[in-house]
Amino acid sequence: MKRILLCCLPWLFTVMTAFAQVDTGTVAGSVRDSSGAGLASASVTFVDVATNATTKAQADASGNYASPPLRPGNYKVTAEAPGFKSQTRSTITVQVQDRLRVDFELTVGSVSENVLVTAETPIIQTDTSSLGEVITTDQITELPLNGRDYVQLATLTTGVVRTSSGTNGNTGGSSTGGLNSFVANGTRGTLNNFLLDGVDKQLQ
């Protein structure tokens, strides 16, 4: 039993690390032909514009695909299938915890022919009901914060206001009198939770 436990420990730590990481986003969607049928043979390529790092995903039998976790940044996403013109969506911006939906409709032609889509309707995240806001580096460094309290930045999001209500032990502690708390769209401040690099953050 001891030998089995020792063998399992490294695997358990690996799983815990994987679940803790929340600093990535995902792009998902479908690849179809002009009749609306899914292309099971399609492949989708994701290219990080800044680093040129390339990641690929394969569509399933229904033509649906989902990317591996992607680091935040701007991406070019290309779908291709044998017997069809490839199609590229340029400058898809992925933020932390995004789940963006990008669908493709390929037309019959040579794979060497590429259709570049540069202007389109802004992407709406229809695959998730969660709401979020990304605060940029410029906002963090340039905006005046009383005591450098980063929680104040939450109020830049629509529907978020500061509150002096209680804390769940993860949102300020008794030493601050609950001033580090806020309410988002009517939810209680005691329901807030802070994560630092995917780890539960106990504020002092």
Buried (B, 14 or more C-beta within 10 A) or exposed (E): EEEEEEEEEEEEEEEEEEEEEEEBBBBBBBBBBEEEEBBBBBBBBBBBBEEEEEBEBEBEEEBBBBBEEBBBBEBBBBBBBEEBBBBBBBEBBBEEBBBBBBBBBBEEEEEEEEBEEEEEEEBEBEBBEEEEEEEEEEEEEEEEEEEEEEBBBBEEBEEBEBBEBBBEEBBBBEEBEBBBBBBBEEEEBBEBEBEEEBEEEEBE
